[in-house]
Amino acid sequence: MNIQLFSKKDTKPSIWSGGLTYEYMIYPKTANYADRDFVFRISSATIEQTPSEFTKFKGYHRYLVMLDNDLDVEVNKEKKVYEKYEIMEFNSNDEVTSFTKGTDFNWMVSEKISDHKVEIANGNQNCNAEIAIVFSLDTTVITINEKPYHLETNDLLVIDNEKKENVMLHFSTECLFGVLDF
């Protein structure tokens, strides 16, 4: 089992049409964002212009969570509103227009992967997924099999659990918690 901590302060911004994007992780490490050859990618983005057209990614399922605001969007011409921390799921090839400024969390997963989910978690979690992610919404301590990890707001913890060992997690505060099995 391999546990990696990705600090928000160590991410470097790239420009997208509506603002900045900060890539935490791309999997596998040999993948290239521009080539669209990744299994999954975890990032955070700022939405600085309204309206903003979300970048399309054919062949990907996407989870998006606003971190500081509600989200007012149109998905394929249908108006939708998501509250702060409410999880928006969509096909990354959908036409999505945001009418809200703010900062979001993004997890794009290849449609070749069928077993994945994201939820808001608090307290204890028992997990044996091949990949587990924890995105801190506030300063928090994540205890994994009795070892503490200190995360600042918007830090990412990734557990690569190839052998699918049973992992006990404890969250001191609410976090985004995602799992993926290949």
C-alpha positions as a Markdown table, in Angstrom:
| # | Residue | x | y | z |
|---|---|---|---|---|
| 1 | Met | 0.0 | 0.0 | 0.0 |
| 2 | Asn | 1.3 | 3.4 | -1.0 |
| 3 | Ile | 0.0 | 6.6 | 0.6 |
| 4 | Gln | 0.8 | 10.0 | -1.0 |
| 5 | Leu | 0.0 | 13.5 | 0.2 |
| 6 | Phe | -0.4 | 16.2 | -2.4 |
| 7 | Ser | -0.4 | 19.7 | -0.9 |
| 8 | Lys | -2.5 | 22.5 | -2.5 |
| 9 | Lys | 0.4 | 24.9 | -2.0 |
| 10 | Asp | 2.7 | 22.6 | -4.1 |
| 11 | Thr | 0.4 | 22.6 | -7.2 |
| 12 | Lys | 1.2 | 24.7 | -10.2 |
| 13 | Pro | -1.5 | 26.5 | -12.1 |
| 14 | Ser | -2.3 | 26.1 | -15.8 |
| 15 | Ile | -4.7 | 28.2 | -17.8 |
| 16 | Trp | -8.1 | 27.0 | -19.0 |
| 17 | Ser | -10.6 | 29.1 | -20.8 |
| 18 | Gly | -12.5 | 30.1 | -17.6 |
| 19 | Gly | -9.6 | 30.6 | -15.1 |
| 20 | Leu | -6.8 | 28.5 | -13.6 |
| 21 | Thr | -6.6 | 24.7 | -13.0 |
| 22 | Tyr | -4.3 | 23.1 | -10.5 |
| 23 | Glu | -3.4 | 19.4 | -11.2 |
| 24 | Tyr | -2.8 | 17.3 | -8.1 |
| 25 | Met | -2.4 | 14.0 | -9.7 |
| 26 | Ile | -2.7 | 12.2 | -13.0 |
| 27 | Tyr | -2.8 | 8.4 | -13.2 |
| 28 | Pro | -0.7 | 6.7 | -14.4 |
| 29 | Lys | 2.2 | 9.0 | -13.9 |
| 30 | Thr | 3.2 | 8.5 | -17.5 |
| 31 | Ala | -0.1 | 9.8 | -18.8 |
| 32 | Asn | -0.4 | 13.3 | -20.4 |
| 33 | Tyr | -3.3 | 15.6 | -19.8 |
| 34 | Ala | -3.2 | 17.0 | -23.4 |
| 35 | Asp | -3.1 | 13.5 | -24.9 |
| 36 | Arg | -6.3 | 12.5 | -22.9 |
| 37 | Asp | -4.6 | 9.1 | -22.2 |
| 38 | Phe | -5.1 | 9.1 | -18.4 |
| 39 | Val | -7.1 | 6.7 | -16.3 |
| 40 | Phe | -8.0 | 9.5 | -13.9 |
| 41 | Arg | -7.0 | 13.0 | -13.1 |
| 42 | Ile | -7.6 | 15.0 | -9.9 |
| 43 | Ser | -7.5 | 18.8 | -10.0 |
| 44 | Ser | -9.0 | 22.0 | -8.6 |
| 45 | Ala | -10.0 | 24.9 | -10.8 |
| 46 | Thr | -11.0 | 28.5 | -10.5 |
| 47 | Ile | -13.9 | 29.8 | -12.4 |
| 48 | Glu | -13.1 | 33.4 | -13.0 |
| 49 | Gln | -15.3 | 34.3 | -16.0 |
| 50 | Thr | -19.1 | 33.9 | -16.4 |
| 51 | Pro | -20.4 | 32.4 | -18.4 |
| 52 | Ser | -17.6 | 29.8 | -18.7 |
| 53 | Glu | -17.7 | 26.7 | -20.9 |
| 54 | Phe | -16.3 | 23.6 | -19.2 |
| 55 | Thr | -13.6 | 21.8 | -21.2 |
| 56 | Lys | -15.0 | 18.6 | -22.8 |
| 57 | Phe | -13.2 | 15.3 | -22.4 |
| 58 | Lys | -14.7 | 12.5 | -24.6 |
| 59 | Gly | -14.6 | 9.2 | -22.8 |
| 60 | Tyr | -14.5 | 10.4 | -19.2 |
| 61 | His | -17.0 | 10.5 | -16.2 |
| 62 | Arg | -16.6 | 13.6 | -14.1 |
| 63 | Tyr | -17.2 | 14.6 | -10.5 |
| 64 | Leu | -17.2 | 18.3 | -9.7 |
| 65 | Val | -17.7 | 19.9 | -6.3 |
| 66 | Met | -17.8 | 23.6 | -5.6 |
| 67 | Leu | -15.6 | 24.4 | -2.6 |
| 68 | Asp | -16.6 | 28.0 | -1.9 |
| 69 | Asn | -20.0 | 28.7 | -3.5 |
| 70 | Asp | -23.1 | 27.3 | -5.0 |
| 71 | Leu | -22.9 | 26.3 | -8.7 |
| 72 | Asp | -25.4 | 27.6 | -11.2 |
| 73 | Val | -24.9 | 25.7 | -14.5 |
| 74 | Glu | -26.5 | 24.5 | -17.7 |
| 75 | Val | -25.9 | 20.9 | -18.7 |
| 76 | Asn | -26.9 | 20.2 | -22.3 |
| 77 | Lys | -29.2 | 23.3 | -22.1 |
| 78 | Glu | -30.8 | 22.1 | -18.8 |
| 79 | Lys | -30.5 | 24.6 | -15.9 |
| 80 | Lys | -29.2 | 23.0 | -12.6 |
| 81 | Val | -28.1 | 24.4 | -9.3 |
| 82 | Tyr | -25.8 | 22.6 | -6.9 |
| 83 | Glu | -25.1 | 23.8 | -3.3 |
| 84 | Lys | -21.6 | 24.2 | -2.0 |
| 85 | Tyr | -20.1 | 20.7 | -1.4 |
| 86 | Glu | -22.9 | 19.0 | -3.4 |
| 87 | Ile | -21.5 | 16.5 | -5.8 |
| 88 | Met | -22.2 | 17.1 | -9.5 |
| 89 | Glu | -21.7 | 14.0 | -11.7 |
| 90 | Phe | -21.7 | 14.2 | -15.5 |
| 91 | Asn | -20.4 | 12.9 | -18.7 |
| 92 | Ser | -17.3 | 15.0 | -19.5 |
| 93 | Asn | -18.4 | 15.3 | -23.1 |
| 94 | Asp | -21.6 | 17.1 | -22.0 |
| 95 | Glu | -22.0 | 20.8 | -22.8 |
| 96 | Val | -21.6 | 22.5 | -19.4 |
| 97 | Thr | -21.8 | 26.2 | -18.9 |
| 98 | Ser | -21.1 | 27.8 | -15.5 |
| 99 | Phe | -22.8 | 31.0 | -14.5 |
| 100 | Thr | -21.0 | 31.0 | -11.1 |
| 101 | Lys | -17.5 | 32.2 | -10.1 |
| 102 | Gly | -15.6 | 30.2 | -7.5 |
| 103 | Thr | -13.2 | 27.3 | -6.9 |
| 104 | Asp | -14.0 | 23.6 | -7.6 |
| 105 | Phe | -12.7 | 20.1 | -7.1 |
| 106 | Asn | -12.6 | 17.9 | -10.2 |
| 107 | Trp | -12.1 | 14.1 | -10.6 |
| 108 | Met | -12.2 | 12.8 | -14.1 |
| 109 | Val | -12.3 | 9.0 | -14.5 |
| 110 | Ser | -12.0 | 7.1 | -17.8 |
| 111 | Glu | -15.3 | 5.5 | -18.9 |
| 112 | Lys | -13.3 | 2.3 | -19.2 |
| 113 | Ile | -13.4 | 2.2 | -15.3 |
| 114 | Ser | -16.9 | 1.2 | -14.1 |
| 115 | Asp | -16.4 | 1.1 | -10.4 |
| 116 | His | -15.9 | 4.5 | -8.8 |
| 117 | Lys | -17.8 | 7.0 | -6.6 |
| 118 | Val | -17.3 | 10.2 | -4.5 |
| 119 | Glu | -19.1 | 11.2 | -1.3 |
| 120 | Ile | -18.8 | 13.5 | 1.6 |
| 121 | Ala | -17.5 | 11.5 | 4.5 |
| 122 | Asn | -17.0 | 12.1 | 8.2 |
| 123 | Gly | -16.0 | 9.8 | 11.1 |
| 124 | Asn | -15.0 | 6.3 | 10.2 |
| 125 | Gln | -14.7 | 4.6 | 6.9 |
| 126 | Asn | -13.7 | 1.0 | 6.1 |
| 127 | Cys | -12.4 | 0.5 | 2.6 |
| 128 | Asn | -10.6 | -2.0 | 0.4 |
| 129 | Ala | -10.7 | -0.2 | -2.9 |
| 130 | Glu | -7.6 | -0.2 | -5.2 |
| 131 | Ile | -7.5 | 3.6 | -5.1 |
| 132 | Ala | -9.0 | 5.7 | -2.3 |
| 133 | Ile | -8.8 | 9.5 | -2.3 |
| 134 | Val | -9.4 | 12.0 | 0.5 |
| 135 | Phe | -9.7 | 15.7 | -0.4 |
| 136 | Ser | -9.8 | 18.0 | 2.7 |
| 137 | Leu | -12.5 | 20.6 | 2.8 |
| 138 | Asp | -10.9 | 22.2 | 5.9 |
| 139 | Thr | -7.8 | 21.6 | 8.1 |
| 140 | Thr | -8.1 | 18.0 | 9.2 |
| 141 | Val | -6.4 | 14.9 | 10.4 |
| 142 | Ile | -7.0 | 11.6 | 8.5 |
| 143 | Thr | -6.0 | 8.5 | 10.5 |
| 144 | Ile | -5.2 | 5.5 | 8.3 |
| 145 | Asn | -4.7 | 2.2 | 10.2 |
| 146 | Glu | -3.9 | 4.3 | 13.3 |
| 147 | Lys | -1.3 | 6.5 | 11.6 |
| 148 | Pro | -2.3 | 10.2 | 11.4 |
| 149 | Tyr | -1.9 | 12.4 | 8.4 |
| 150 | His | -2.3 | 16.2 | 8.8 |
| 151 | Leu | -4.0 | 17.9 | 5.8 |
| 152 | Glu | -4.5 | 21.6 | 5.2 |
| 153 | Thr | -7.6 | 22.9 | 3.4 |
| 154 | Asn | -7.8 | 21.5 | -0.2 |
| 155 | Asp | -4.9 | 19.0 | 0.3 |
| 156 | Leu | -5.3 | 15.6 | -1.3 |
| 157 | Leu | -4.4 | 12.2 | 0.1 |
| 158 | Val | -4.3 | 9.2 | -2.2 |
| 159 | Ile | -4.1 | 5.6 | -1.1 |
| 160 | Asp | -2.9 | 3.2 | -3.8 |
| 161 | Asn | -4.0 | -0.2 | -2.5 |
| 162 | Glu | -3.2 | -2.6 | -5.3 |
| 163 | Lys | -3.6 | -5.7 | -3.0 |
| 164 | Lys | -7.0 | -4.4 | -1.8 |
| 165 | Glu | -6.1 | -4.6 | 1.8 |
| 166 | Asn | -8.7 | -3.6 | 4.4 |
| 167 | Val | -8.0 | 0.0 | 5.4 |
| 168 | Met | -9.6 | 1.8 | 8.3 |
| 169 | Leu | -9.8 | 5.6 | 8.0 |
| 170 | His | -11.0 | 8.2 | 10.4 |
| 171 | Phe | -11.8 | 11.7 | 9.4 |
| 172 | Ser | -11.7 | 14.5 | 12.0 |
| 173 | Thr | -13.8 | 16.7 | 9.8 |
| 174 | Glu | -15.9 | 16.3 | 6.6 |
| 175 | Cys | -13.9 | 15.4 | 3.6 |
| 176 | Leu | -14.5 | 14.4 | 0.0 |
| 177 | Phe | -13.9 | 10.6 | -0.1 |
| 178 | Gly | -13.6 | 8.7 | -3.4 |
| 179 | Val | -12.9 | 5.1 | -4.3 |
| 180 | Leu | -12.0 | 3.4 | -7.6 |
| 181 | Asp | -11.4 | -0.2 | -8.6 |
| 182 | Phe | -9.9 | -1.2 | -11.9 |
